[in-house]
Amino acid sequence: MKVYTSSMRCGDRDRLNITVKSGVQAFAPSWDMVMGYKRGVLSEKQYEKLYLERMRRSYVANRALWEGVLAKKRIVLCCYCKAGEFCHRVLLAKIFVKLGAKYGGEI
């Protein structure tokens, strides 16, 4: 699988919304994480640790969903963060790379 990242403006047919507000919750951060980071309560390192722990639990609880995404030829992980900023979509792309995907970058 080839995995890309993009903002929600992306109209790509392979887009996967991973936002906490309206996306696939198995891949989304929690509201507490998002607001903690925005308010400066969580550092990038703390957020990343929490997100990776959340994704490990998600992988166990939602294995079929994860395998379904990994079986695709192409996926574009989308959220509302601006390109180049710290963002969970890039963290998730790195997780997919560890599971065998190839990262194609931000589009």
C-alpha positions as CSV (number, residue, x, y, z in Angstrom):
1,M,0.0,0.0,0.0
2,K,1.1,3.6,-0.7
3,V,0.0,6.0,2.0
4,Y,-0.1,9.8,1.6
5,T,-1.1,12.6,3.9
6,S,-3.2,15.8,3.2
7,S,-5.4,18.4,4.6
8,M,-9.2,17.9,4.5
9,R,-9.3,20.1,1.4
10,C,-8.0,17.1,-0.5
11,G,-10.7,15.7,-2.8
12,D,-8.9,12.5,-3.6
13,R,-11.1,9.5,-4.0
14,D,-8.8,7.5,-1.7
15,R,-9.2,10.0,1.1
16,L,-9.6,8.7,4.7
17,N,-10.9,11.2,7.2
18,I,-9.1,10.6,10.5
19,T,-10.4,13.6,12.5
20,V,-11.9,13.3,15.9
21,K,-14.9,15.4,14.8
22,S,-16.1,13.5,11.8
23,G,-13.6,10.8,10.9
24,V,-13.0,7.1,11.4
25,Q,-12.6,7.0,15.2
26,A,-10.3,4.0,15.1
27,F,-7.6,6.3,13.7
28,A,-8.5,9.6,15.4
29,P,-7.0,11.2,18.5
30,S,-9.3,11.9,21.4
31,W,-10.8,15.3,22.0
32,D,-8.7,15.6,25.2
33,M,-5.5,15.1,23.2
34,V,-6.5,17.6,20.5
35,M,-7.5,20.3,23.0
36,G,-4.6,19.5,25.3
37,Y,-2.2,20.1,22.5
38,K,-4.0,23.2,21.2
39,R,-4.0,24.7,24.8
40,G,-0.3,23.9,25.3
41,V,-1.0,21.4,28.0
42,L,0.5,18.5,26.0
43,S,3.8,18.7,24.2
44,E,4.4,17.1,20.8
45,K,6.2,14.3,22.5
46,Q,3.4,13.7,25.0
47,Y,0.8,13.8,22.3
48,E,2.8,11.4,20.2
49,K,3.1,9.0,23.1
50,L,-0.6,9.1,23.8
51,Y,-1.5,8.7,20.1
52,L,0.8,5.7,19.6
53,E,-0.7,4.1,22.7
54,R,-4.2,4.8,21.4
55,M,-3.4,3.3,18.0
56,R,-1.9,0.2,19.6
57,R,-5.3,-0.3,21.4
58,S,-7.1,0.5,18.2
59,Y,-5.2,-2.1,16.2
60,V,-6.2,-4.8,18.7
61,A,-9.8,-3.7,19.0
62,N,-10.3,-2.9,15.3
63,R,-8.0,-5.4,13.5
64,A,-10.3,-6.0,10.6
65,L,-10.5,-2.3,9.9
66,W,-6.7,-1.9,10.0
67,E,-6.3,-4.9,7.7
68,G,-8.9,-3.5,5.3
69,V,-7.0,-0.2,5.1
70,L,-3.6,-2.1,4.7
71,A,-5.2,-4.1,1.8
72,K,-5.8,-1.0,-0.2
73,K,-3.4,0.0,-3.0
74,R,-3.5,3.7,-2.0
75,I,-4.8,5.8,0.9
76,V,-4.7,9.5,1.7
77,L,-4.9,10.2,5.5
78,C,-6.7,13.6,6.0
79,C,-7.3,16.0,8.9
80,Y,-7.6,19.7,9.5
81,C,-3.9,20.4,10.4
82,K,-1.9,22.6,8.0
83,A,0.8,20.9,6.0
84,G,4.2,21.0,7.6
85,E,2.8,21.3,11.2
86,F,3.0,18.6,13.8
87,C,0.0,16.3,13.0
88,H,-1.3,12.9,13.8
89,R,-1.8,12.1,10.2
90,V,1.9,11.8,9.8
91,L,2.2,9.8,12.9
92,L,-0.4,7.4,11.5
93,A,1.4,7.2,8.2
94,K,4.5,6.2,10.0
95,I,2.6,3.4,11.8
96,F,1.3,2.1,8.5
97,V,4.9,2.2,7.1
98,K,5.9,-0.1,10.1
99,L,3.1,-2.4,9.0
100,G,4.4,-2.6,5.4
101,A,3.1,0.5,3.6
102,K,5.3,3.0,1.7
103,Y,4.9,6.7,2.5
104,G,4.5,8.9,-0.5
105,G,4.5,12.2,1.4
106,E,2.1,15.1,1.7
107,I,-0.1,15.9,-1.3
